[in-house]
Amino acid sequence: MKKIISIILVTIMLISVVPMTFAADLSTQEKQIITQLKAGAVIEGKKVYLPNEYISQAENYLLAKDITESQAQQISAEITKGVQIINTLDSSVINSNGTINVSKIPQNVKTSLVQVATVACNVVDLSFTISGTTVKIVDKAGSSVFTGEVVIKNTGMNNVLPIVIGIIALMLIAGVAVVIRRKMKA
């Protein structure tokens, strides 16, 4: 009986300490999209980039959803258009920290960028909206795929499962102890 309990405990402990990863991998065309997004744009010789949290949100979406080669090519073409539009801006739109000051971008350029983003989103049935200073992209079900707000992503192991397994193990051990104690008294 002690061996069985020991085996059960060891198994539970091993399960609780092994991080679970179910990460898919990006396809070649999805990697191309991420590479384009990471490449940024050049405004009068100054390189500007999307924030890393925006890239992470795009990567997370592409890991969760498969897109076809045709969709990837269409999205890639729209990213290229967007970069070309940004490349036409002058350096007065760049803040001292290297970010773009959106309020300094001419309205016609903003409109063009929104059109490019909308077309790219429509390729994979996503909806692109701007509310105030927040950009949101949602799927058909209304679930948020992207938000322009800073996102803190939990990249560590989720500790709920080991805790639940630990509680179940303790309940199992307590139950076995009660059964053994009753048998010994009888």
C-alpha contacts under 8 A as a table, 3 or more apart, distances in Angstrom:
res1	aa1	res2	aa2	distance
1	M	4	I	5.15
1	M	5	I	6.30
2	K	5	I	5.13
2	K	6	S	6.00
3	K	6	S	4.95
3	K	7	I	6.04
4	I	7	I	5.10
4	I	8	I	6.13
5	I	8	I	5.05
5	I	9	L	6.09
5	I	173	I	7.69
6	S	9	L	5.09
6	S	10	V	6.04
7	I	10	V	5.14
7	I	11	T	6.02
8	I	11	T	5.14
8	I	12	I	6.15
9	L	12	I	5.09
9	L	13	M	6.05
9	L	169	A	7.12
10	V	13	M	5.07
10	V	14	L	6.08
11	T	14	L	5.15
11	T	15	I	6.17
12	I	15	I	5.14
12	I	16	S	6.14
12	I	165	I	6.79
12	I	166	G	7.35
12	I	169	A	7.07
13	M	16	S	5.13
13	M	17	V	6.31
13	M	166	G	7.91
14	L	17	V	5.41
14	L	18	V	6.18
15	I	18	V	5.58
15	I	162	P	7.49
16	S	19	P	7.78
16	S	161	L	7.11
16	S	162	P	4.34
16	S	163	I	7.81
16	S	165	I	6.90
16	S	166	G	7.68
17	V	162	P	7.20
19	P	157	M	6.01
20	M	157	M	7.33
23	A	63	L	7.66
24	A	63	L	5.94
24	A	64	A	7.75
25	D	63	L	6.46
26	L	29	Q	7.95
26	L	30	E	5.63
26	L	31	K	5.91
26	L	62	L	6.88
26	L	63	L	5.95
27	S	30	E	5.11
27	S	31	K	6.13
28	T	31	K	5.11
28	T	32	Q	6.30
29	Q	32	Q	4.98
29	Q	33	I	6.53
29	Q	69	E	6.30
29	Q	72	A	5.83
29	Q	73	Q	7.63
30	E	33	I	5.14
30	E	34	I	6.45
30	E	62	L	6.64
30	E	67	I	7.62
30	E	72	A	6.61
31	K	34	I	5.11
31	K	35	T	6.06
32	Q	35	T	5.02
32	Q	36	Q	6.19
32	Q	76	S	7.79
33	I	36	Q	5.13
33	I	37	L	6.27
33	I	72	A	7.11
33	I	75	I	7.50
33	I	76	S	5.92
34	I	37	L	5.03
34	I	38	K	6.13
34	I	55	I	7.04
34	I	58	A	7.44
34	I	59	E	6.80
35	T	38	K	5.11
35	T	39	A	6.12
36	Q	39	A	5.13
36	Q	40	G	7.13
36	Q	76	S	7.56
36	Q	79	I	7.24
36	Q	80	T	7.96
37	L	40	G	6.02
37	L	50	L	7.03
37	L	55	I	6.82
37	L	79	I	7.49
38	K	49	Y	6.73
38	K	50	L	6.85
38	K	55	I	7.00
39	A	49	Y	6.91
40	G	47	K	6.83
40	G	48	V	5.52
40	G	49	Y	4.26
40	G	50	L	6.35
40	G	83	V	7.27
41	A	47	K	5.75
41	A	48	V	5.34
41	A	49	Y	6.52
41	A	83	V	5.56
41	A	84	Q	7.84
41	A	86	I	6.59
41	A	87	N	6.06
42	V	45	G	5.67
42	V	46	K	5.29
42	V	47	K	4.45
42	V	48	V	6.04
42	V	86	I	7.54
42	V	87	N	5.36
43	I	46	K	5.10
43	I	47	K	6.39
43	I	48	V	7.24
43	I	86	I	7.02
43	I	87	N	5.05
43	I	88	T	6.93
43	I	89	L	6.03
43	I	90	D	6.05
43	I	91	S	5.87
44	E	87	N	7.56
44	E	89	L	7.73
44	E	90	D	6.14
44	E	91	S	5.93
46	K	91	S	7.65
48	V	98	G	6.44
48	V	99	T	6.57
48	V	100	I	7.49
49	Y	99	T	7.55
50	L	54	Y	6.55
50	L	55	I	7.00
51	P	54	Y	5.45
51	P	55	I	6.76
52	N	55	I	5.05
52	N	56	S	6.14
53	E	56	S	4.94
53	E	57	Q	6.26
53	E	150	V	6.64
53	E	151	V	6.32
53	E	152	I	7.92
54	Y	57	Q	5.17
54	Y	58	A	6.41
54	Y	146	F	7.63
54	Y	148	G	7.26
55	I	58	A	5.13
55	I	59	E	6.14
56	S	59	E	4.99
56	S	60	N	6.04
57	Q	60	N	5.08
57	Q	61	Y	6.24
57	Q	145	V	7.31
57	Q	146	F	6.07
58	A	61	Y	5.17
58	A	62	L	6.25
58	A	146	F	7.34
59	E	62	L	5.10
59	E	63	L	6.06
60	N	63	L	5.07
60	N	64	A	6.25
61	Y	64	A	5.16
61	Y	65	K	6.02
61	Y	145	V	6.61
62	L	65	K	5.09
62	L	66	D	6.36
62	L	67	I	7.53
63	L	66	D	7.21
67	I	71	Q	6.11
67	I	72	A	6.55
67	I	124	V	7.48
68	T	71	Q	5.14
68	T	72	A	6.19
69	E	72	A	5.01
69	E	73	Q	6.13
70	S	73	Q	5.13
70	S	74	Q	6.28
71	Q	74	Q	5.12
71	Q	75	I	6.14
71	Q	123	V	6.07
71	Q	124	V	6.94
72	A	75	I	5.12
72	A	76	S	5.93
73	Q	76	S	4.99
73	Q	77	A	6.13
74	Q	77	A	5.13
74	Q	78	E	6.40
74	Q	120	A	7.05
74	Q	123	V	7.10
75	I	78	E	5.09
75	I	79	I	6.23
75	I	120	A	4.95
75	I	121	C	7.83
75	I	123	V	6.99
76	S	79	I	5.06
76	S	80	T	6.23
77	A	80	T	5.09
77	A	81	K	6.32
78	E	81	K	4.95
78	E	82	G	6.16
78	E	116	V	5.76
78	E	117	A	7.26
78	E	119	V	7.27
78	E	120	A	5.82
79	I	82	G	4.99
79	I	83	V	6.17
79	I	116	V	7.62
79	I	117	A	7.99
79	I	120	A	7.71
80	T	83	V	5.14
80	T	84	Q	6.16
81	K	84	Q	5.07
81	K	85	I	6.24
81	K	116	V	7.06
82	G	85	I	5.10
82	G	86	I	6.26
82	G	113	L	5.97
82	G	116	V	6.25
82	G	117	A	7.78
83	V	86	I	5.05
83	V	87	N	6.00
84	Q	87	N	5.01
84	Q	88	T	6.62
85	I	88	T	5.43
85	I	89	L	7.32
85	I	109	V	7.11
85	I	112	S	7.69
85	I	113	L	7.23
86	I	89	L	5.56
89	L	93	V	7.32
89	L	105	I	7.63
90	D	93	V	6.46
91	S	94	I	5.42
92	S	95	N	7.81
92	S	104	K	7.44
93	V	100	I	5.57
93	V	101	N	5.22
93	V	102	V	7.16
93	V	104	K	5.28
93	V	105	I	6.21
94	I	97	N	7.94
94	I	98	G	5.85
94	I	99	T	5.68
94	I	100	I	4.54
94	I	101	N	5.84
95	N	98	G	5.36
95	N	99	T	5.34
95	N	100	I	5.84
95	N	101	N	5.95
96	S	99	T	7.42
101	N	104	K	5.62
101	N	105	I	7.11
102	V	105	I	5.31
103	S	106	P	7.95
105	I	109	V	6.60
105	I	110	K	6.53
106	P	109	V	5.41
106	P	110	K	6.41
107	Q	110	K	4.98
107	Q	111	T	6.11
108	N	111	T	5.06
108	N	112	S	6.25
109	V	112	S	5.03
109	V	113	L	6.19
110	K	113	L	5.11
110	K	114	V	6.16
111	T	114	V	5.14
111	T	115	Q	6.21
112	S	115	Q	5.08
112	S	116	V	6.26
113	L	116	V	5.08
113	L	117	A	6.15
114	V	117	A	5.09
114	V	118	T	5.98
115	Q	118	T	5.06
115	Q	119	V	6.19
116	V	119	V	5.26
116	V	120	A	6.24
117	A	120	A	5.10
117	A	121	C	6.14
117	A	128	F	7.08
118	T	121	C	5.14
118	T	122	N	6.07
118	T	127	S	7.11
118	T	128	F	5.50
119	V	122	N	5.08
119	V	123	V	6.46
120	A	123	V	5.42
120	A	124	V	7.56
121	C	124	V	5.78
121	C	125	D	6.35
121	C	126	L	4.80
121	C	127	S	6.11
121	C	128	F	6.44
121	C	137	I	7.78
122	N	125	D	4.73
122	N	126	L	5.33
122	N	127	S	6.58
123	V	126	L	7.47
125	D	139	D	6.62
125	D	140	K	6.72
126	L	137	I	6.46
126	L	138	V	5.65
126	L	139	D	4.67
126	L	140	K	6.47
127	S	137	I	5.41
127	S	138	V	5.26
127	S	139	D	6.24
127	S	140	K	7.50
128	F	135	V	7.46
128	F	136	K	5.98
128	F	137	I	4.63
128	F	138	V	6.86
129	T	135	V	5.94
129	T	136	K	5.32
129	T	137	I	6.34
130	I	133	T	6.93
130	I	134	T	5.77
130	I	135	V	4.58
130	I	136	K	6.24
131	S	134	T	5.31
131	S	135	V	6.48
131	S	136	K	7.84
134	T	147	T	6.93
134	T	148	G	5.37
134	T	149	E	6.62
135	V	146	F	7.80
135	V	147	T	5.60
135	V	148	G	4.86
135	V	149	E	7.83
136	K	144	S	7.13
136	K	145	V	7.65
136	K	146	F	5.57
136	K	147	T	4.51
136	K	148	G	6.41
137	I	144	S	6.07
137	I	145	V	5.46
137	I	146	F	4.92
137	I	147	T	6.46
138	V	141	A	7.70
138	V	142	G	5.36
138	V	143	S	5.32
138	V	144	S	4.43
138	V	145	V	5.13
138	V	146	F	6.89
139	D	142	G	5.28
139	D	143	S	5.53
139	D	144	S	6.66
139	D	145	V	6.61
140	K	143	S	7.44
144	S	147	T	7.15
147	T	150	V	7.80
158	N	161	L	7.01
159	N	162	P	5.73
159	N	163	I	6.46
160	V	163	I	5.24
160	V	164	V	6.21
161	L	164	V	5.13
161	L	165	I	6.10
162	P	165	I	5.02
162	P	166	G	5.94
163	I	166	G	4.96
163	I	167	I	6.20
164	V	167	I	5.14
164	V	168	I	6.20
165	I	168	I	5.05
165	I	169	A	6.02
166	G	169	A	4.97
166	G	170	L	6.17
167	I	170	L	5.09
167	I	171	M	6.17
168	I	171	M	5.05
168	I	172	L	6.04
169	A	172	L	4.97
169	A	173	I	6.08
170	L	173	I	5.05
170	L	174	A	6.03
171	M	174	A	5.06
171	M	175	G	6.03
172	L	175	G	5.07
172	L	176	V	6.15
173	I	176	V	5.10
173	I	177	A	6.07
174	A	177	A	5.03
174	A	178	V	6.19
175	G	178	V	5.16
175	G	179	V	6.27
176	V	179	V	5.14
176	V	180	I	6.11
177	A	180	I	5.11
177	A	181	R	6.01
178	V	181	R	5.10
178	V	182	R	6.14
179	V	182	R	5.21
179	V	183	K	6.22
180	I	183	K	5.12
180	I	184	M	6.17
181	R	184	M	5.09
181	R	185	K	6.29
182	R	185	K	5.17
182	R	186	A	6.21
183	K	186	A	5.15
